[in-house]
Amino acid sequence: MSKKLQKALEQQREYYINKLLLIGVYDSLVLDGMTTTELKTEYNYFFYDVPSKKVNPIRKA
């Protein structure tokens, strides 16, 4: 891989690791064992979880 691509992937990985460490769900040892794709998936799950933000409509009797 080119050096620029390698550096970009390392920065992306560090970004996801730092964000996931902020919420405190994972330990750094667990995050170090994850691939970049897994980190991105977990990041999107915790930061963009749309189902948990849905509001149940109130039904009128």
C-alpha positions as CSV (number, residue, x, y, z in Angstrom):
1,M,0.0,0.0,0.0
2,S,1.1,3.5,-0.6
3,K,2.1,5.5,2.4
4,K,-0.7,8.0,2.0
5,L,-3.3,5.2,2.0
6,Q,-1.7,3.5,5.0
7,K,-1.7,6.8,6.9
8,A,-5.3,7.5,6.0
9,L,-6.4,4.1,7.2
10,E,-4.5,4.5,10.5
11,Q,-6.2,7.9,11.1
12,Q,-9.6,6.5,10.4
13,R,-9.0,3.6,12.8
14,E,-7.8,6.0,15.5
15,Y,-10.8,8.2,15.0
16,Y,-13.2,5.3,15.5
17,I,-11.3,3.9,18.5
18,N,-11.3,7.3,20.2
19,K,-15.0,7.8,19.6
20,L,-15.9,4.4,20.9
21,L,-13.7,4.8,24.0
22,L,-15.5,8.0,24.8
23,I,-18.8,6.2,25.3
24,G,-17.1,3.6,27.5
25,V,-18.7,0.5,26.1
26,Y,-15.5,-1.2,25.0
27,D,-12.1,-1.6,26.5
28,S,-9.1,-0.6,24.4
29,L,-7.9,-4.2,24.2
30,V,-11.2,-5.2,22.5
31,L,-11.0,-2.3,20.1
32,D,-7.4,-3.1,19.2
33,G,-8.6,-6.5,18.0
34,M,-11.3,-5.2,15.8
35,T,-10.9,-4.5,12.1
36,T,-11.6,-1.0,10.7
37,T,-14.9,-2.2,9.2
38,E,-16.0,-3.6,12.6
39,L,-15.1,-0.3,14.3
40,K,-17.0,1.7,11.7
41,T,-20.1,-0.6,12.2
42,E,-20.0,-0.3,15.9
43,Y,-19.5,3.5,15.7
44,N,-22.5,3.8,13.4
45,Y,-24.6,1.6,15.7
46,F,-23.9,3.7,18.8
47,F,-23.9,7.2,17.3
48,Y,-26.6,6.9,14.6
49,D,-29.0,4.4,16.2
50,V,-32.2,5.5,14.6
51,P,-34.6,2.9,16.1
52,S,-33.9,4.1,19.7
53,K,-34.7,7.7,18.7
54,K,-38.2,6.8,17.4
55,V,-41.1,8.3,19.3
56,N,-44.2,6.1,19.8
57,P,-47.2,8.0,18.6
58,I,-49.9,8.6,21.3
59,R,-53.2,7.1,20.3
60,K,-56.4,9.0,21.1
61,A,-59.3,7.0,22.6
